[in-house]
């Protein structure tokens, strides 16, 4: 009964969101929709005024992001030396111990891929790690030529990517909404309960950087740059292909093909589509590179899907089934897994859906489209044990949350304090070797 109710409720909710979104989309493309109450209700209800991103502001954001990462590393050092039994027992806490404290879970696989390549990294006679996308281990390999430690190279890539990505993230929001919302969005993202992964030897920071840069270029209608960034983004995570969708949403809204069709100027739109919009298709090149690696290593373009299912227990499913599975584990899993994995995943999903409901008529379509599809994609797999980490890159979630707290200063500080406290809890768990994945 619970499964059927959840399935029906989720289907109705998603369908309703899609109807409102597409009504706005067709209207903003110039469909000439009839002036009825529903169409007027769906239209954007909020006007925003942005500010230009200056070099001085960019430098300050870069510095603030670097300071935040340094504070995280110092906090990790304190946690290890004061609270983790393994490190407390050492006579001396060395630099290598510090680097090793960040080498957890997927970090080991990324470093091994950087060292050995996909051909050389084998477990049980299989290339199980084809499921990991190539850009992050390649970046580690490049910087390891200048940095003697593989772990240090990984931390450097993540730190640099977070700082650069923060500038683009702050910049795109500042130019769309103004300085205050940009500042709030940046702080909420930086202290999100799983934000410590941005400083780890994982692909979160690099993916965040490329997503933010892609959004920045799309907003400025720099389609070639957006396509090139999209190619790298889709070499970092499968979700990187969503950047192409974001770009086409903005392109269609900007060039209004349905209005061109009504006014017998569709040829002009087609010309612009081929001259400019087609650059967004470069995003697919990153996916082809990844599939080519599968083909080269094992002779099968889609070999990663076999390992995802048989070794990592991930198969594609409807989002309601994923949520139902999370609820099942909340009631049946051990206490630590409930606290570190399943309960936060459910809470994050509910918050994302509520923010989508709030934002669907208040923000540009490209932002709500991204959060909608990104959340659904992440929550459409079985045995989702890293949902909290994946949602750290749901960039517009933090934008919508920041905008929602405008005019509610006390509420904003309450949310930020909750974020910091939860982040401390999960960060301590991560550094202590708990199942914070």
C-alpha positions as CSV (number, residue, x, y, z in Angstrom):
1,X,0.0,0.0,0.0
2,X,2.8,2.5,0.9
3,X,4.6,1.8,-2.3
4,X,1.5,2.4,-4.4
5,X,0.6,5.6,-2.6
6,X,4.2,6.9,-2.9
7,X,4.3,6.0,-6.6
8,X,1.0,7.7,-7.3
9,X,1.8,10.8,-5.2
10,X,5.2,11.2,-6.8
11,X,3.8,10.7,-10.3
12,X,1.1,13.4,-9.7
13,X,3.6,15.8,-8.2
14,X,6.2,15.4,-11.0
15,X,3.5,15.6,-13.7
16,X,2.1,18.8,-12.1
17,X,5.5,20.4,-11.9
18,X,6.2,19.4,-15.5
19,X,2.9,20.9,-16.7
20,X,3.6,24.2,-15.0
21,X,7.2,24.3,-16.3
22,X,6.3,23.5,-19.9
23,X,3.5,26.0,-19.9
24,X,6.0,28.7,-18.9
25,X,8.5,27.3,-21.4
26,X,6.1,27.4,-24.4
27,X,4.9,30.8,-23.3
28,X,8.4,32.2,-23.1
29,X,9.3,30.8,-26.4
30,X,6.5,32.9,-27.9
31,X,3.8,30.3,-28.4
32,X,1.1,33.0,-28.2
33,X,-0.8,31.1,-25.5
34,X,-4.4,32.2,-25.0
35,X,-4.7,34.6,-22.1
36,X,-6.4,32.4,-19.6
37,X,-5.9,32.3,-15.8
38,X,-3.7,29.2,-15.8
39,X,-1.2,30.6,-18.3
40,X,-1.1,33.9,-16.4
41,X,-0.6,32.0,-13.1
42,X,2.3,30.0,-14.5
43,X,4.2,33.1,-15.7
44,X,7.3,34.3,-13.7
45,X,6.1,36.4,-10.8
46,X,9.4,38.0,-9.8
47,X,11.8,40.5,-11.3
48,X,15.4,40.6,-10.2
49,X,18.2,43.1,-10.8
50,X,21.7,41.9,-11.1
51,X,25.1,43.5,-10.7
52,X,28.2,43.1,-12.9
53,X,30.9,40.8,-11.6
54,X,34.1,42.8,-11.2
55,X,37.7,41.5,-10.9
56,X,37.8,42.8,-7.3
57,X,34.7,40.8,-6.3
58,X,36.0,37.7,-8.1
59,X,39.3,38.0,-6.2
60,X,37.5,38.3,-2.8
61,X,35.3,35.3,-3.5
62,X,38.4,33.2,-4.6
63,X,40.1,34.2,-1.3
64,X,37.0,33.5,0.8
65,X,36.7,30.0,-0.9
66,X,40.4,29.3,-0.2
67,X,40.1,30.3,3.4
68,X,37.0,28.0,3.8
69,X,39.0,25.1,2.4
70,X,42.0,25.8,4.7
71,X,39.6,26.0,7.7
72,X,38.2,22.6,6.7
73,X,41.7,21.1,6.5
74,X,42.6,22.5,9.9
75,X,39.3,21.2,11.4
76,X,40.1,17.8,9.9
77,X,43.5,17.9,11.5
78,X,42.0,18.6,14.9
79,X,39.4,15.9,14.5
80,X,42.1,13.3,13.6
81,X,44.5,14.2,16.3
82,X,42.0,14.7,19.1
83,X,39.1,12.3,18.4
84,X,40.2,9.5,16.1
85,X,41.7,6.6,18.0
86,X,44.0,5.5,15.2
87,X,45.7,8.8,14.9
88,X,45.7,9.6,18.6
89,X,47.9,6.5,19.1
90,X,50.6,7.7,16.8
91,X,53.7,9.3,18.4
92,X,53.9,11.9,15.6
93,X,51.2,13.1,13.2
94,X,53.0,13.5,9.9
95,X,52.1,15.2,6.6
96,X,51.5,11.7,5.1
97,X,49.1,11.0,8.0
98,X,47.2,14.2,7.2
99,X,47.0,13.3,3.5
100,X,46.0,9.7,4.3
101,X,43.1,11.0,6.5
102,X,41.5,12.3,3.3
103,X,42.0,9.1,1.4
104,X,38.7,7.5,2.0
105,X,36.1,5.6,0.0
106,X,36.2,6.6,-3.7
107,X,39.4,8.6,-3.1
108,X,41.5,5.4,-3.3
109,X,39.9,4.5,-6.6
110,X,40.5,7.9,-8.2
111,X,44.2,7.8,-7.1
112,X,44.7,4.3,-8.4
113,X,43.1,5.2,-11.7
114,X,45.4,8.2,-11.9
115,X,48.4,6.0,-11.2
116,X,47.5,2.9,-13.2
117,X,45.0,4.0,-15.8
118,X,41.8,2.1,-16.6
119,X,43.7,-0.8,-18.2
120,X,46.0,-1.3,-15.2
121,X,43.5,-1.0,-12.3
122,X,42.0,-4.4,-12.0
123,X,40.2,-6.1,-9.1
124,X,39.2,-9.8,-9.2
125,X,40.3,-9.9,-12.8
126,X,37.8,-7.2,-13.8
127,X,37.9,-3.5,-14.6
128,X,35.4,-2.7,-12.0
129,X,36.4,1.0,-11.9
130,X,35.2,1.8,-15.4
131,X,32.2,3.2,-13.5
132,X,34.4,6.2,-12.5
133,X,34.6,9.1,-15.1
134,X,38.0,10.0,-16.3
135,X,38.5,13.8,-15.9
136,X,39.3,13.9,-12.2
137,X,42.0,11.1,-12.2
138,X,43.4,12.7,-15.4
139,X,43.7,16.0,-13.6
140,X,45.4,14.4,-10.6
141,X,47.9,12.8,-13.0
142,X,48.7,16.1,-14.6
143,X,49.3,17.9,-11.4
144,X,51.2,15.0,-9.9
145,X,53.9,15.9,-12.4
146,X,54.5,19.0,-10.3
147,X,53.4,17.7,-6.8
148,X,55.3,14.7,-5.5
149,X,52.4,13.1,-3.7
150,X,49.3,11.6,-5.4
151,X,47.1,12.5,-2.4
152,X,48.5,16.1,-2.3
153,X,47.8,16.4,-6.0
154,X,44.2,15.3,-5.5
155,X,43.7,17.8,-2.7
156,X,45.2,20.5,-4.8
157,X,42.9,19.8,-7.7
158,X,39.9,19.9,-5.5
159,X,40.9,23.1,-3.7
160,X,41.7,25.0,-6.9
161,X,38.6,23.8,-8.6
162,X,36.4,24.8,-5.6
163,X,38.0,28.3,-5.5
164,X,37.5,28.8,-9.3
165,X,34.0,27.3,-9.2
166,X,33.0,29.6,-6.4
167,X,33.9,32.6,-8.5
168,X,31.7,31.4,-11.3
169,X,28.9,30.4,-9.0
170,X,28.9,33.7,-7.2
171,X,29.3,35.6,-10.5
172,X,26.3,34.0,-12.3
173,X,24.0,34.6,-9.3
174,X,25.3,38.1,-8.7
175,X,24.7,39.1,-12.3
176,X,21.2,37.6,-12.2
177,X,20.0,38.5,-8.7
178,X,22.5,40.9,-7.1
179,X,25.2,40.7,-4.4
180,X,23.1,39.7,-1.4
181,X,21.6,36.6,-2.8
182,X,24.9,35.6,-4.3
183,X,26.6,35.9,-0.9
184,X,23.9,33.9,0.8
185,X,24.0,31.2,-1.9
186,X,27.8,30.9,-1.6
187,X,27.7,30.5,2.1
188,X,24.9,28.0,2.1
189,X,26.7,25.9,-0.5
190,X,30.1,26.2,1.3
191,X,28.6,25.0,4.7
192,X,26.1,22.5,3.3
193,X,26.3,19.4,5.5
194,X,28.3,17.4,2.9
195,X,30.4,20.3,1.6
196,X,33.6,18.9,3.1
197,X,33.6,16.6,0.0
198,X,34.6,19.7,-2.0
199,X,38.0,19.5,-0.3
200,X,38.4,15.7,-0.6
201,X,40.1,13.5,-3.2
202,X,36.8,13.1,-5.1
203,X,35.3,14.7,-8.2
204,X,32.8,17.0,-6.4
205,X,34.9,20.2,-6.6
206,X,35.8,19.7,-10.3
207,X,32.2,18.9,-11.2
208,X,31.0,21.9,-9.3
209,X,33.6,24.2,-11.0
210,X,32.6,23.1,-14.5
211,X,28.8,23.3,-13.7
212,X,29.2,26.8,-12.3
213,X,31.4,27.9,-15.3
214,X,28.9,26.4,-17.7
215,X,26.0,28.3,-16.1
216,X,28.0,31.5,-16.2
217,X,28.7,31.1,-19.9
218,X,25.1,30.1,-20.7
219,X,23.7,33.2,-18.9
220,X,26.1,35.4,-20.9
221,X,25.0,33.5,-24.1
222,X,28.6,32.4,-24.8
223,X,27.5,29.2,-26.5
224,X,30.9,28.0,-27.7
225,X,32.5,28.3,-24.3
226,X,29.4,26.6,-22.7
227,X,29.7,23.7,-25.2
228,X,33.4,23.2,-24.5
229,X,32.9,23.4,-20.7
230,X,30.0,21.0,-21.1
231,X,32.3,18.5,-22.8
232,X,34.6,18.5,-19.8
233,X,31.7,18.4,-17.5
234,X,30.3,15.3,-19.0
235,X,33.8,13.7,-18.7
236,X,33.6,14.4,-15.0
237,X,30.1,13.0,-14.2
238,X,27.2,11.5,-16.2
239,X,25.1,14.4,-14.9
240,X,27.3,16.8,-16.7
241,X,25.2,16.2,-19.8
242,X,22.5,18.2,-18.1
243,X,24.5,21.4,-18.9
244,X,23.5,20.9,-22.5
245,X,19.9,20.8,-21.5
246,X,20.2,24.0,-19.5
247,X,21.9,25.7,-22.5
248,X,19.1,24.7,-24.9
249,X,16.4,25.9,-22.5
250,X,18.1,29.3,-22.3
251,X,18.7,29.4,-26.1
252,X,15.0,28.6,-26.9
253,X,13.8,31.2,-24.4
254,X,16.3,33.8,-25.7
255,X,15.6,33.2,-29.5
256,X,11.8,32.4,-29.1
257,X,11.4,29.9,-32.0
258,X,7.6,29.6,-31.6
259,X,7.3,33.4,-32.0
260,X,9.5,33.2,-35.1
261,X,7.3,30.4,-36.5
262,X,4.1,32.5,-35.9
263,X,5.7,35.6,-37.5
264,X,7.1,33.6,-40.4
265,X,10.7,34.2,-39.3
266,X,11.5,30.6,-38.4
267,X,14.4,30.6,-40.9
268,X,16.1,33.2,-38.8
269,X,15.9,31.0,-35.7
270,X,17.2,28.0,-37.6
271,X,20.1,30.0,-38.8
272,X,20.9,31.1,-35.2
273,X,20.5,27.5,-34.0
274,X,23.1,26.2,-36.4
275,X,25.5,29.2,-36.0
276,X,25.3,29.4,-32.2
277,X,23.1,26.8,-30.5
278,X,24.8,23.9,-32.2
279,X,27.9,24.5,-30.1
280,X,26.0,23.2,-27.1
281,X,26.2,19.7,-28.7
282,X,29.9,19.7,-27.9
283,X,28.8,18.5,-24.5
284,X,28.2,15.1,-26.0
285,X,31.9,14.8,-26.8
286,X,32.7,14.2,-23.2
287,X,30.2,11.3,-23.0
288,X,31.7,9.8,-26.1
289,X,35.2,10.0,-24.6
290,X,34.0,8.0,-21.5
291,X,32.2,5.4,-23.6
292,X,35.3,5.2,-25.8
293,X,37.3,4.2,-22.7
294,X,34.8,1.4,-22.0
295,X,35.2,0.2,-25.6
296,X,38.9,0.4,-25.6
297,X,39.4,-1.4,-22.3
298,X,36.7,-4.1,-22.6
299,X,35.4,-3.9,-26.1
300,X,31.9,-2.8,-24.9
301,X,30.8,0.8,-25.1
302,X,28.4,0.3,-22.1
303,X,30.4,-2.1,-20.0
304,X,30.2,0.2,-17.0
305,X,26.5,-0.6,-16.7
306,X,27.3,-4.3,-16.0
307,X,29.7,-3.3,-13.2
308,X,27.3,-0.7,-11.8
309,X,24.6,-3.4,-11.4
310,X,26.7,-6.5,-10.4
311,X,29.4,-4.8,-8.2
312,X,28.0,-1.5,-7.1
313,X,24.3,-2.6,-6.9
314,X,23.1,0.4,-8.9
315,X,20.3,0.0,-11.4
316,X,18.0,2.6,-12.9
317,X,14.6,2.9,-11.3
318,X,11.7,5.3,-10.9
319,X,12.3,8.0,-8.4
320,X,9.4,6.8,-6.2
321,X,11.0,3.4,-5.9
322,X,14.3,4.9,-4.8
323,X,12.6,7.0,-2.2
324,X,10.6,3.9,-1.0
325,X,13.9,2.0,-0.7
326,X,15.4,4.9,1.4
327,X,12.3,4.7,3.7
328,X,12.8,1.0,4.0
329,X,16.4,1.4,5.1
330,X,15.4,4.1,7.6
331,X,13.2,1.6,9.3
332,X,15.5,-1.5,9.0
333,X,19.2,-0.4,8.7
334,X,21.6,-0.1,11.6
335,X,21.6,3.2,13.5
336,X,24.8,4.6,12.0
337,X,23.7,4.1,8.4
338,X,20.4,5.7,9.3
339,X,22.1,8.8,10.7
340,X,24.9,9.1,8.1
341,X,23.1,8.0,4.9
342,X,19.4,7.3,4.8
343,X,17.7,9.9,6.9
344,X,19.7,12.9,5.4
345,X,19.0,11.5,1.8
346,X,15.3,11.6,2.5
347,X,15.4,15.0,4.1
348,X,17.4,16.5,1.2
349,X,15.0,15.1,-1.3
350,X,12.0,16.5,0.4
351,X,13.7,19.9,0.7
352,X,14.6,19.9,-3.0
353,X,11.1,19.1,-4.0
354,X,9.7,21.9,-1.7
355,X,12.2,24.4,-3.1
356,X,11.2,23.4,-6.6
357,X,7.5,23.9,-5.8
358,X,8.4,27.4,-4.4
359,X,10.7,28.4,-7.3
360,X,8.8,27.1,-10.3
361,X,7.2,30.5,-11.0
362,X,9.8,32.8,-9.4
363,X,13.1,32.0,-11.2
364,X,14.4,31.7,-14.8
365,X,13.4,28.4,-16.3
366,X,17.0,27.1,-16.8
367,X,17.5,27.1,-13.0
368,X,14.4,25.2,-12.0
369,X,14.9,22.8,-15.0
370,X,18.4,21.9,-13.7
371,X,17.3,21.2,-10.1
372,X,14.3,19.3,-11.2
373,X,16.2,16.9,-13.6
374,X,19.4,16.8,-11.5
375,X,17.4,15.7,-8.4
376,X,15.4,13.1,-10.3
377,X,18.5,11.6,-12.0
378,X,20.3,11.3,-8.7
379,X,17.3,9.7,-7.0
380,X,16.5,7.3,-9.8
381,X,18.9,4.5,-8.8
382,X,18.8,1.6,-6.4
383,X,21.0,1.5,-3.3
384,X,21.7,5.2,-3.3
385,X,24.4,5.6,-0.6
386,X,25.9,8.9,-1.7
387,X,22.9,11.1,-2.3
388,X,24.0,13.7,0.2
389,X,27.3,14.1,-1.5
390,X,25.8,14.2,-5.0
391,X,23.4,16.9,-4.0
392,X,26.3,19.2,-3.0
393,X,26.5,20.0,-6.7
394,X,22.7,20.8,-7.0
395,X,23.8,24.4,-7.4
396,X,20.4,26.0,-7.8
397,X,19.1,24.4,-4.6
398,X,21.3,26.8,-2.7
399,X,20.2,29.7,-4.9
400,X,16.5,29.0,-4.3
401,X,17.1,28.6,-0.5
402,X,19.0,31.9,-0.4
403,X,16.3,33.7,-2.3
404,X,13.6,32.2,-0.1
405,X,15.4,33.7,3.0
406,X,15.5,37.2,1.6
407,X,13.6,39.5,3.9
408,X,13.9,36.8,6.5
409,X,17.3,37.5,8.0
410,X,16.8,35.5,11.2
411,X,15.5,32.5,9.2
412,X,18.6,32.7,7.0
413,X,20.9,32.6,10.0
414,X,19.0,29.7,11.5
415,X,19.4,27.7,8.3
416,X,23.1,28.6,8.1
417,X,23.6,27.5,11.8
418,X,21.8,24.2,11.2
419,X,24.0,23.6,8.1
420,X,27.2,24.3,10.1
421,X,26.1,22.0,12.9
422,X,25.1,19.2,10.6
423,X,28.3,19.7,8.6
424,X,30.4,19.3,11.7
425,X,28.6,16.1,12.6
426,X,29.0,14.5,9.2
427,X,32.5,15.8,8.8
428,X,33.5,14.2,12.1
429,X,31.9,11.0,11.0
430,X,33.8,11.1,7.7
431,X,37.2,11.7,9.3
432,X,36.4,9.0,11.8
433,X,35.8,6.4,9.1
434,X,32.0,6.2,9.4
435,X,29.8,5.4,6.4
436,X,29.7,9.0,5.1
437,X,30.0,8.2,1.5
